[in-house]
Amino acid sequence: MKTFSKPLTSAQEKIYLRRYQEGDSEAKRILIERNLRLVAHVAKKYQNSGEDLEDLISVGTIGLIKAINTFDHTRCARLSTYAARCIDNELLMMFRAKKKYSREISLYEPIGTDKEGNEISLLDIVESPPVDIVEQYSVREDIRFLLCALKDTLSQKEYQVICLRYGLFGIEQQTQKEVAAQLHISRSYVSRIEKNALQKLRELFEQ
């Protein structure tokens, strides 16, 4: 696999994002080129899917371009954090589309005959719904993305409250009253912080 350019630093990323938002097409090219290493990193997770890695990178690059087009720095501090999810989503959409097509064909395709000589298909012998591996992986990736994006998306106080309220990163889960006592703030203030933090995280998934 070819070598990709080094990623941009945080400062460089901000400069090129600003230039792109001002209409500089060269800045967009650089943002794409300097994030191809990220595309390759995400695509390599699907190497055992039977798809060619170069094809996976091509599909992932579409996700990267979508990320650059829709990135909002007020919701996520780094483009790479947001882009990783968009790249993953693009690849998962490809797998879902292929799975749907292959399922439509294979479920009805004859696989043999029964004792009476009647033709049977896979659909005839399936007794329970198949486990959706792609969907399971998608959920795991959503969780991983969320945990990685917490610090980039939330303020320090919001991050602290969410970790305490939901028992993240080995911290024991606490009630709003317990969090308020630990942080020496009112319970209603904890509630407001938690509500604002959850809204930010919802918006992050809606981008």
Residue, then its C-alpha position, 0 to 999 in steps of 0.5 A: m500500500k502506498t505511503f500517505s502524507k503526515p497528518l496536519t497538526s491542530a494549528q495547521e488543520k485550523i488554518y486550512l479549514r478556515r481557508y477552505q471555508e473561505g472558498d480555497s479549493e486548494a485547501k480542501r485538496i490538502l485537507i483530503e490528502r493529509n487525512l488519507r492516512l486516517v482513511a487507510h487506518v479505518a479501512k484496515k479494520y475491514q481487511n478480512s471482509g473480502e473486499d480489496l483494501e484499495d476499494l475500501i480506501s476509495v469508499g472511505t475517502i468519500g466519507l472523508i470528503k463528506a466530513i470536510n464538507t460538513f465539519d463544524h468546529t463548534r461541535c467537535a474540536r478536531l476534524s480527525t475525530y469527526a472524519a473517522r466516524c464519517i469514514d466508518n459510516e461510509l464503509l458500513m453503508m457499503f457493506r449494508a448495501k452489499k449484504k442486502y443485495s446478496r441476501e435478496i439473492s441467496l435466501y431464495e436460491p435453491i440449495g437442495t431438495d427435501k425427502e420428497g424431492n421438493e426444491i428448498s432454499l435457505l429461507d425454508i430452513v432458517e429458524s431464527p433471524p441471523v445475527d446482524i454482524v455489521e449492525q453489531y459492529s456499527v454499534r460498537e464503533d458508535i460507542r468507541f467514537l462517543l468515548c473518544a469524542l467526549k473530551d473534544t466535544l464537552s467542556q471540562k465540567e461537562y466531561q466530569v459530570i458525564c463520567l461520574r453520572y454514567g460510570l465511564f472509564g472505571i469511575e463508579q456511577q453516581t446519582q445527581k445528588e452524589v455528583a453534586a456533593q462531590l463537586h460542591i455544586s447544587r443538584s439542579y446545576v448538575s442536572r443542567i450540565e448533564k442535559n447540555a452535555l447530552q444535547k451536544l453528544r446527540e448533535l454530534f451524532e446528527q451531523 
